[in-house]
Amino acid sequence: MHEWFFRDVTGLIRVMMCALLTYISVVAFVRITGKRSTSQLNNFDWVVTVAIGSIVGSTIVISDLPLLEGILAIASLLIIQFAVTKTSLYAPAFSHLVRASPTILFYQGHFVSEAMVKERVTEQEILAAMRESGVHSLADVEAVVLESDARFSILRRQQEKVQDPESATLAEVANFSRLDQDASSTSQTSGKRAEAYTTAHSASRPSQPE
């Protein structure tokens, strides 16, 4: 029965020492490679973070895994991540290859069904993200973006539209240009229809006698 709790004192001492040395090693590696090593800015960072957590746990509790091999595995992952992120800074094509692109799921009062199906996101999940951001009405939201790290960004509607589209934070989002063009075309068409209706309505009015 006692083996359910521990086998011997040596095993307990091993776990304590492995936990201490592994912790010190991870802290040292992160200090060397920088804060980006523990971030989750995209899917690649998330995979590395999860893998390191699994290796740390295995190194501490699995007696068949030597401490040095576990520490070496952690160091290898952090070095690979450092190399990937550094390369991404100077090679945009490589960055697009390893980094998921953000996607607009809601834009100017309309859900983008095509993007929602591709990203497997429901309207309820988008509405929940809006509520978490304190949004009361869809009319208050300019866009909802699914970021590279799978988080939702809620952009509130501005009183004045940004004059330079290239300076907008949505400029780098893959489907922004098409959605913006569609919205502009719809707005222009609606304006022309309203103008035509007003002109026709004014022409059909009987002239008032002087």
PyRosetta script that sets phi, psi and omega in degrees:
from pyrosetta import init, pose_from_sequence

init()
pose = pose_from_sequence("MHEWFFRDVTGLIRVMMCALLTYISVVAFVRITGKRSTSQLNNFDWVVTVAIGSIVGSTIVISDLPLLEGILAIASLLIIQFAVTKTSLYAPAFSHLVRASPTILFYQGHFVSEAMVKERVTEQEILAAMRESGVHSLADVEAVVLESDARFSILRRQQEKVQDPESATLAEVANFSRLDQDASSTSQTSGKRAEAYTTAHSASRPSQPE")
pose.set_psi(1, -38.4)
pose.set_omega(1, -176.3)
pose.set_phi(2, -66.0)
pose.set_psi(2, -20.8)
pose.set_omega(2, 179.3)
pose.set_phi(3, -67.7)
pose.set_psi(3, -16.6)
pose.set_omega(3, 175.2)
pose.set_phi(4, -67.0)
pose.set_psi(4, -26.8)
pose.set_omega(4, -176.6)
pose.set_phi(5, -99.2)
pose.set_psi(5, -44.4)
pose.set_omega(5, 175.1)
pose.set_phi(6, -164.7)
pose.set_psi(6, 154.4)
pose.set_omega(6, -179.5)
pose.set_phi(7, -90.9)
pose.set_psi(7, -49.1)
pose.set_omega(7, 178.7)
pose.set_phi(8, -158.2)
pose.set_psi(8, 169.9)
pose.set_omega(8, -178.7)
pose.set_phi(9, -65.9)
pose.set_psi(9, -33.2)
pose.set_omega(9, -179.4)
pose.set_phi(10, -60.7)
pose.set_psi(10, -40.8)
pose.set_omega(10, 178.9)
pose.set_phi(11, -63.5)
pose.set_psi(11, -40.2)
pose.set_omega(11, 178.8)
pose.set_phi(12, -65.3)
pose.set_psi(12, -41.6)
pose.set_omega(12, 179.0)
pose.set_phi(13, -64.1)
pose.set_psi(13, -38.9)
pose.set_omega(13, 178.9)
pose.set_phi(14, -61.6)
pose.set_psi(14, -44.6)
pose.set_omega(14, -179.4)
pose.set_phi(15, -61.5)
pose.set_psi(15, -43.9)
pose.set_omega(15, -179.1)
pose.set_phi(16, -63.7)
pose.set_psi(16, -44.2)
pose.set_omega(16, -178.9)
pose.set_phi(17, -68.5)
pose.set_psi(17, -40.9)
pose.set_omega(17, 178.7)
pose.set_phi(18, -65.2)
pose.set_psi(18, -39.2)
pose.set_omega(18, 178.5)
pose.set_phi(19, -62.8)
pose.set_psi(19, -44.5)
pose.set_omega(19, -178.7)
pose.set_phi(20, -64.9)
pose.set_psi(20, -49.4)
pose.set_omega(20, -176.6)
pose.set_phi(21, -69.1)
pose.set_psi(21, -36.6)
pose.set_omega(21, 177.9)
pose.set_phi(22, -66.5)
pose.set_psi(22, -42.3)
pose.set_omega(22, 178.4)
pose.set_phi(23, -60.9)
pose.set_psi(23, -46.6)
pose.set_omega(23, 179.4)
pose.set_phi(24, -61.7)
pose.set_psi(24, -40.3)
pose.set_omega(24, -179.5)
pose.set_phi(25, -64.8)
pose.set_psi(25, -45.3)
pose.set_omega(25, -179.7)
pose.set_phi(26, -63.1)
pose.set_psi(26, -44.5)
pose.set_omega(26, 178.6)
pose.set_phi(27, -60.4)
pose.set_psi(27, -42.2)
pose.set_omega(27, 179.7)
pose.set_phi(28, -65.5)
pose.set_psi(28, -43.6)
pose.set_omega(28, 179.7)
pose.set_phi(29, -62.9)
pose.set_psi(29, -42.3)
pose.set_omega(29, -179.2)
pose.set_phi(30, -66.1)
pose.set_psi(30, -37.7)
pose.set_omega(30, 176.9)
pose.set_phi(31, -63.3)
pose.set_psi(31, -36.4)
pose.set_omega(31, -178.9)
pose.set_phi(32, -74.4)
pose.set_psi(32, -44.7)
pose.set_omega(32, -175.1)
pose.set_phi(33, -85.1)
pose.set_psi(33, -15.5)
pose.set_omega(33, 176.3)
pose.set_phi(34, 102.4)
pose.set_psi(34, 168.6)
pose.set_omega(34, -176.3)
pose.set_phi(35, -64.0)
pose.set_psi(35, -25.5)
pose.set_omega(35, -179.0)
pose.set_phi(36, -60.1)
pose.set_psi(36, -25.3)
pose.set_omega(36, -176.9)
pose.set_phi(37, -62.1)
pose.set_psi(37, -30.3)
pose.set_omega(37, -178.8)
pose.set_phi(38, -105.7)
pose.set_psi(38, 9.5)
pose.set_omega(38, 179.5)
pose.set_phi(39, -84.6)
pose.set_psi(39, 170.0)
pose.set_omega(39, 175.2)
pose.set_phi(40, -131.7)
pose.set_psi(40, 59.5)
pose.set_omega(40, -176.4)
pose.set_phi(41, -77.0)
pose.set_psi(41, -19.0)
pose.set_omega(41, 176.2)
pose.set_phi(42, -155.8)
pose.set_psi(42, -178.5)
pose.set_omega(42, -175.3)
pose.set_phi(43, -63.8)
pose.set_psi(43, -35.0)
pose.set_omega(43, -179.9)
pose.set_phi(44, -63.7)
pose.set_psi(44, -43.3)
pose.set_omega(44, 177.5)
pose.set_phi(45, -61.2)
pose.set_psi(45, -40.1)
pose.set_omega(45, -179.0)
pose.set_phi(46, -64.2)
pose.set_psi(46, -42.2)
pose.set_omega(46, 179.7)
pose.set_phi(47, -62.4)
pose.set_psi(47, -43.5)
pose.set_omega(47, 180.0)
pose.set_phi(48, -64.2)
pose.set_psi(48, -42.8)
pose.set_omega(48, -179.6)
pose.set_phi(49, -61.7)
pose.set_psi(49, -45.0)
pose.set_omega(49, 179.7)
pose.set_phi(50, -65.3)
pose.set_psi(50, -41.9)
pose.set_omega(50, -178.8)
pose.set_phi(51, -64.1)
pose.set_psi(51, -41.6)
pose.set_omega(51, 179.1)
pose.set_phi(52, -64.1)
pose.set_psi(52, -41.5)
pose.set_omega(52, 177.6)
pose.set_phi(53, -60.1)
pose.set_psi(53, -41.0)
pose.set_omega(53, 179.0)
pose.set_phi(54, -66.2)
pose.set_psi(54, -41.8)
pose.set_omega(54, -179.7)
pose.set_phi(55, -66.1)
pose.set_psi(55, -40.7)
pose.set_omega(55, 178.9)
pose.set_phi(56, -59.5)
pose.set_psi(56, -48.2)
pose.set_omega(56, 179.4)
pose.set_phi(57, -61.1)
pose.set_psi(57, -42.8)
pose.set_omega(57, -179.8)
pose.set_phi(58, -66.2)
pose.set_psi(58, -40.0)
pose.set_omega(58, -179.1)
pose.set_phi(59, -63.1)
pose.set_psi(59, -34.0)
pose.set_omega(59, -176.7)
pose.set_phi(60, -77.5)
pose.set_psi(60, -43.4)
pose.set_omega(60, -169.1)
pose.set_phi(61, -103.7)
pose.set_psi(61, -19.5)
pose.set_omega(61, -178.4)
pose.set_phi(62, -92.7)
pose.set_psi(62, 113.6)
pose.set_omega(62, -175.3)
pose.set_phi(63, -70.7)
pose.set_psi(63, -24.7)
pose.set_omega(63, -179.0)
pose.set_phi(64, -76.1)
pose.set_psi(64, -10.9)
pose.set_omega(64, 179.9)
pose.set_phi(65, -98.7)
pose.set_psi(65, 111.2)
pose.set_omega(65, -180.0)
pose.set_phi(66, -60.8)
pose.set_psi(66, 145.8)
pose.set_omega(66, -178.1)
pose.set_phi(67, -59.0)
pose.set_psi(67, -42.9)
pose.set_omega(67, -177.2)
pose.set_phi(68, -63.7)
pose.set_psi(68, -37.6)
pose.set_omega(68, 179.5)
pose.set_phi(69, -66.0)
pose.set_psi(69, -40.3)
pose.set_omega(69, 178.0)
pose.set_phi(70, -63.6)
pose.set_psi(70, -44.7)
pose.set_omega(70, 179.5)
pose.set_phi(71, -64.6)
pose.set_psi(71, -38.9)
pose.set_omega(71, 178.1)
pose.set_phi(72, -64.2)
pose.set_psi(72, -38.6)
pose.set_omega(72, 178.2)
pose.set_phi(73, -64.2)
pose.set_psi(73, -42.3)
pose.set_omega(73, 178.3)
pose.set_phi(74, -63.4)
pose.set_psi(74, -45.8)
pose.set_omega(74, 179.2)
pose.set_phi(75, -61.1)
pose.set_psi(75, -39.3)
pose.set_omega(75, -179.4)
pose.set_phi(76, -63.5)
pose.set_psi(76, -44.5)
pose.set_omega(76, 178.9)
pose.set_phi(77, -62.2)
pose.set_psi(77, -43.0)
pose.set_omega(77, -179.4)
pose.set_phi(78, -67.3)
pose.set_psi(78, -35.7)
pose.set_omega(78, 176.6)
pose.set_phi(79, -66.5)
pose.set_psi(79, -42.0)
pose.set_omega(79, 178.1)
pose.set_phi(80, -62.4)
pose.set_psi(80, -44.8)
pose.set_omega(80, 179.2)
pose.set_phi(81, -62.5)
pose.set_psi(81, -42.0)
pose.set_omega(81, 178.0)
pose.set_phi(82, -60.0)
pose.set_psi(82, -44.0)
pose.set_omega(82, -179.2)
pose.set_phi(83, -65.9)
pose.set_psi(83, -41.0)
pose.set_omega(83, -179.8)
pose.set_phi(84, -64.9)
pose.set_psi(84, -46.0)
pose.set_omega(84, -178.4)
pose.set_phi(85, -67.9)
pose.set_psi(85, -36.7)
pose.set_omega(85, 177.2)
pose.set_phi(86, -65.5)
pose.set_psi(86, -43.4)
pose.set_omega(86, 179.3)
pose.set_phi(87, -64.0)
pose.set_psi(87, -36.3)
pose.set_omega(87, -179.6)
pose.set_phi(88, -62.9)
pose.set_psi(88, -28.5)
pose.set_omega(88, -180.0)
pose.set_phi(89, -67.1)
pose.set_psi(89, -32.8)
pose.set_omega(89, -173.7)
pose.set_phi(90, -108.0)
pose.set_psi(90, -9.3)
pose.set_omega(90, -178.9)
pose.set_phi(91, -130.5)
pose.set_psi(91, 91.3)
pose.set_omega(91, -178.7)
pose.set_phi(92, -56.1)
pose.set_psi(92, -37.2)
pose.set_omega(92, -179.6)
pose.set_phi(93, -62.9)
pose.set_psi(93, -40.6)
pose.set_omega(93, 177.8)
pose.set_phi(94, -67.5)
pose.set_psi(94, -37.1)
pose.set_omega(94, 178.3)
pose.set_phi(95, -61.7)
pose.set_psi(95, -42.9)
pose.set_omega(95, 178.1)
pose.set_phi(96, -65.8)
pose.set_psi(96, -28.0)
pose.set_omega(96, -178.4)
pose.set_phi(97, -71.5)
pose.set_psi(97, -40.5)
pose.set_omega(97, -175.0)
pose.set_phi(98, -98.1)
pose.set_psi(98, -12.1)
pose.set_omega(98, -174.9)
pose.set_phi(99, -113.3)
pose.set_psi(99, 128.9)
pose.set_omega(99, 177.7)
pose.set_phi(100, -71.1)
pose.set_psi(100, 140.1)
pose.set_omega(100, -178.6)
pose.set_phi(101, -83.9)
pose.set_psi(101, 141.8)
pose.set_omega(101, 174.7)
pose.set_phi(102, -67.3)
pose.set_psi(102, 154.7)
pose.set_omega(102, -176.5)
pose.set_phi(103, -136.8)
pose.set_psi(103, 136.0)
pose.set_omega(103, 176.4)
pose.set_phi(104, -81.9)
pose.set_psi(104, 126.0)
pose.set_omega(104, -179.6)
pose.set_phi(105, -106.9)
pose.set_psi(105, -19.9)
pose.set_omega(105, 180.0)
pose.set_phi(106, -144.8)
pose.set_psi(106, 131.1)
pose.set_omega(106, -176.2)
pose.set_phi(107, -146.3)
pose.set_psi(107, 119.9)
pose.set_omega(107, 175.4)
pose.set_phi(108, 49.4)
pose.set_psi(108, 53.6)
pose.set_omega(108, 173.1)
pose.set_phi(109, 87.1)
pose.set_psi(109, 2.6)
pose.set_omega(109, -176.3)
pose.set_phi(110, -131.6)
pose.set_psi(110, 137.3)
pose.set_omega(110, 172.9)
pose.set_phi(111, -77.0)
pose.set_psi(111, 136.1)
pose.set_omega(111, 179.6)
pose.set_phi(112, -90.8)
pose.set_psi(112, 91.6)
pose.set_omega(112, -171.9)
pose.set_phi(113, -59.9)
pose.set_psi(113, -42.1)
pose.set_omega(113, -178.4)
pose.set_phi(114, -59.4)
pose.set_psi(114, -45.4)
pose.set_omega(114, 179.7)
pose.set_phi(115, -69.0)
pose.set_psi(115, -36.6)
pose.set_omega(115, 179.6)
pose.set_phi(116, -64.2)
pose.set_psi(116, -40.3)
pose.set_omega(116, 178.4)
pose.set_phi(117, -66.6)
pose.set_psi(117, -41.8)
pose.set_omega(117, -179.6)
pose.set_phi(118, -63.7)
pose.set_psi(118, -40.3)
pose.set_omega(118, -177.6)
pose.set_phi(119, -91.5)
pose.set_psi(119, -3.4)
pose.set_omega(119, 178.6)
pose.set_phi(120, 59.6)
pose.set_psi(120, 51.1)
pose.set_omega(120, 179.5)
pose.set_phi(121, -120.4)
pose.set_psi(121, 137.0)
pose.set_omega(121, -179.0)
pose.set_phi(122, -97.4)
pose.set_psi(122, 163.4)
pose.set_omega(122, 177.1)
pose.set_phi(123, -62.4)
pose.set_psi(123, -37.2)
pose.set_omega(123, -179.5)
pose.set_phi(124, -61.2)
pose.set_psi(124, -38.5)
pose.set_omega(124, 179.1)
pose.set_phi(125, -68.1)
pose.set_psi(125, -37.2)
pose.set_omega(125, 177.9)
pose.set_phi(126, -68.6)
pose.set_psi(126, -43.0)
pose.set_omega(126, 178.2)
pose.set_phi(127, -63.2)
pose.set_psi(127, -37.4)
pose.set_omega(127, 177.8)
pose.set_phi(128, -63.7)
pose.set_psi(128, -39.6)
pose.set_omega(128, 177.4)
pose.set_phi(129, -64.3)
pose.set_psi(129, -37.5)
pose.set_omega(129, 177.3)
pose.set_phi(130, -64.3)
pose.set_psi(130, -43.7)
pose.set_omega(130, 179.9)
pose.set_phi(131, -63.1)
pose.set_psi(131, -39.2)
pose.set_omega(131, 178.2)
pose.set_phi(132, -62.6)
pose.set_psi(132, -26.3)
pose.set_omega(132, 179.1)
pose.set_phi(133, -90.4)
pose.set_psi(133, 3.2)
pose.set_omega(133, 177.7)
pose.set_phi(134, 82.9)
pose.set_psi(134, 21.1)
pose.set_omega(134, -179.8)
pose.set_phi(135, -86.3)
pose.set_psi(135, 131.0)
pose.set_omega(135, -179.9)
pose.set_phi(136, -100.5)
pose.set_psi(136, -26.5)
pose.set_omega(136, -175.2)
pose.set_phi(137, -138.5)
pose.set_psi(137, 144.8)
pose.set_omega(137, 177.1)
pose.set_phi(138, -63.0)
pose.set_psi(138, -26.3)
pose.set_omega(138, 180.0)
pose.set_phi(139, -66.5)
pose.set_psi(139, -18.1)
pose.set_omega(139, -180.0)
pose.set_phi(140, -84.9)
pose.set_psi(140, -5.7)
pose.set_omega(140, -174.1)
pose.set_phi(141, -108.7)
pose.set_psi(141, 129.0)
pose.set_omega(141, 174.8)
pose.set_phi(142, -83.2)
pose.set_psi(142, -44.9)
pose.set_omega(142, -177.9)
pose.set_phi(143, -159.4)
pose.set_psi(143, 153.2)
pose.set_omega(143, 171.0)
pose.set_phi(144, -121.5)
pose.set_psi(144, 124.2)
pose.set_omega(144, -175.8)
pose.set_phi(145, -116.3)
pose.set_psi(145, 131.1)
pose.set_omega(145, 171.1)
pose.set_phi(146, -87.7)
pose.set_psi(146, 110.7)
pose.set_omega(146, -173.3)
pose.set_phi(147, -79.1)
pose.set_psi(147, 174.7)
pose.set_omega(147, -177.2)
pose.set_phi(148, -62.8)
pose.set_psi(148, -26.5)
pose.set_omega(148, 179.9)
pose.set_phi(149, -95.6)
pose.set_psi(149, 16.0)
pose.set_omega(149, 176.3)
pose.set_phi(150, 72.7)
pose.set_psi(150, 14.0)
pose.set_omega(150, 174.4)
pose.set_phi(151, -93.1)
pose.set_psi(151, 155.0)
pose.set_omega(151, 177.8)
pose.set_phi(152, -92.7)
pose.set_psi(152, 134.5)
pose.set_omega(152, 171.2)
pose.set_phi(153, -110.0)
pose.set_psi(153, 126.0)
pose.set_omega(153, -179.1)
pose.set_phi(154, -104.8)
pose.set_psi(154, 115.4)
pose.set_omega(154, 178.7)
pose.set_phi(155, -102.2)
pose.set_psi(155, 116.8)
pose.set_omega(155, -178.6)
pose.set_phi(156, -78.0)
pose.set_psi(156, 152.5)
pose.set_omega(156, -177.7)
pose.set_phi(157, -70.1)
pose.set_psi(157, 135.5)
pose.set_omega(157, 178.9)
pose.set_phi(158, -97.0)
pose.set_psi(158, 154.2)
pose.set_omega(158, 177.8)
pose.set_phi(159, -66.7)
pose.set_psi(159, -38.5)
pose.set_omega(159, 179.9)
pose.set_phi(160, -118.8)
pose.set_psi(160, 133.2)
pose.set_omega(160, -179.8)
pose.set_phi(161, -72.5)
pose.set_psi(161, 143.7)
pose.set_omega(161, 178.9)
pose.set_phi(162, -61.8)
pose.set_psi(162, 127.5)
pose.set_omega(162, -175.7)
pose.set_phi(163, -70.6)
pose.set_psi(163, -38.7)
pose.set_omega(163, -178.6)
pose.set_phi(164, -103.4)
pose.set_psi(164, 104.7)
pose.set_omega(164, -176.9)
pose.set_phi(165, -59.3)
pose.set_psi(165, -29.9)
pose.set_omega(165, -177.4)
pose.set_phi(166, -68.5)
pose.set_psi(166, -22.5)
pose.set_omega(166, -178.8)
pose.set_phi(167, -88.0)
pose.set_psi(167, -5.9)
pose.set_omega(167, -179.2)
pose.set_phi(168, -73.9)
pose.set_psi(168, 149.9)
pose.set_omega(168, 179.3)
pose.set_phi(169, -69.5)
pose.set_psi(169, -16.6)
pose.set_omega(169, 179.3)
pose.set_phi(170, -85.0)
pose.set_psi(170, -4.6)
pose.set_omega(170, -174.0)
pose.set_phi(171, -59.1)
pose.set_psi(171, -32.1)
pose.set_omega(171, -177.1)
pose.set_phi(172, -87.4)
pose.set_psi(172, -5.5)
pose.set_omega(172, -179.7)
pose.set_phi(173, -76.0)
pose.set_psi(173, 134.8)
pose.set_omega(173, -169.9)
pose.set_phi(174, -56.1)
pose.set_psi(174, -47.6)
pose.set_omega(174, -173.7)
pose.set_phi(175, -97.2)
pose.set_psi(175, 15.0)
pose.set_omega(175, -178.0)
pose.set_phi(176, -68.8)
pose.set_psi(176, -46.5)
pose.set_omega(176, -176.1)
pose.set_phi(177, -57.8)
pose.set_psi(177, -45.6)
pose.set_omega(177, -178.6)
pose.set_phi(178, -65.8)
pose.set_psi(178, -43.9)
pose.set_omega(178, -179.9)
pose.set_phi(179, -65.1)
pose.set_psi(179, -38.9)
pose.set_omega(179, -179.9)
pose.set_phi(180, -67.0)
pose.set_psi(180, -39.9)
pose.set_omega(180, 177.6)
pose.set_phi(181, -65.9)
pose.set_psi(181, -42.0)
pose.set_omega(181, 178.2)
pose.set_phi(182, -62.5)
pose.set_psi(182, -41.6)
pose.set_omega(182, 179.9)
pose.set_phi(183, -65.3)
pose.set_psi(183, -39.8)
pose.set_omega(183, 179.2)
pose.set_phi(184, -66.4)
pose.set_psi(184, -40.8)
pose.set_omega(184, 178.6)
pose.set_phi(185, -64.3)
pose.set_psi(185, -42.3)
pose.set_omega(185, 178.8)
pose.set_phi(186, -63.6)
pose.set_psi(186, -40.8)
pose.set_omega(186, 179.9)
pose.set_phi(187, -65.1)
pose.set_psi(187, -42.3)
pose.set_omega(187, 179.4)
pose.set_phi(188, -66.4)
pose.set_psi(188, -40.9)
pose.set_omega(188, 178.9)
pose.set_phi(189, -63.7)
pose.set_psi(189, -42.9)
pose.set_omega(189, 178.9)
pose.set_phi(190, -63.7)
pose.set_psi(190, -38.7)
pose.set_omega(190, 179.0)
pose.set_phi(191, -65.2)
pose.set_psi(191, -41.0)
pose.set_omega(191, 178.8)
pose.set_phi(192, -66.4)
pose.set_psi(192, -39.4)
pose.set_omega(192, 178.7)
pose.set_phi(193, -64.6)
pose.set_psi(193, -42.8)
pose.set_omega(193, 179.3)
pose.set_phi(194, -64.3)
pose.set_psi(194, -39.6)
pose.set_omega(194, 179.2)
pose.set_phi(195, -66.2)
pose.set_psi(195, -41.8)
pose.set_omega(195, 179.0)
pose.set_phi(196, -64.8)
pose.set_psi(196, -39.6)
pose.set_omega(196, 179.1)
pose.set_phi(197, -64.5)
pose.set_psi(197, -42.6)
pose.set_omega(197, -179.6)
pose.set_phi(198, -63.9)
pose.set_psi(198, -42.2)
pose.set_omega(198, 179.7)
pose.set_phi(199, -64.2)
pose.set_psi(199, -45.5)
pose.set_omega(199, -179.6)
pose.set_phi(200, -65.0)
pose.set_psi(200, -39.3)
pose.set_omega(200, -179.5)
pose.set_phi(201, -66.4)
pose.set_psi(201, -37.8)
pose.set_omega(201, 179.4)
pose.set_phi(202, -69.4)
pose.set_psi(202, -37.4)
pose.set_omega(202, -178.8)
pose.set_phi(203, -69.4)
pose.set_psi(203, -30.4)
pose.set_omega(203, -177.2)
pose.set_phi(204, -81.5)
pose.set_psi(204, -10.7)
pose.set_omega(204, 179.4)
pose.set_phi(205, -70.9)
pose.set_psi(205, 137.0)
pose.set_omega(205, 175.6)
pose.set_phi(206, -69.7)
pose.set_psi(206, 140.2)
pose.set_omega(206, -179.4)
pose.set_phi(207, -69.5)
pose.set_psi(207, 140.2)
pose.set_omega(207, -178.0)
pose.set_phi(208, -79.7)
pose.set_psi(208, 133.0)
pose.set_omega(208, 177.1)
pose.set_phi(209, -65.9)
pose.set_psi(209, 140.7)
pose.set_omega(209, 179.0)
pose.set_phi(210, -76.6)
pose.dump_pdb("model.pdb")
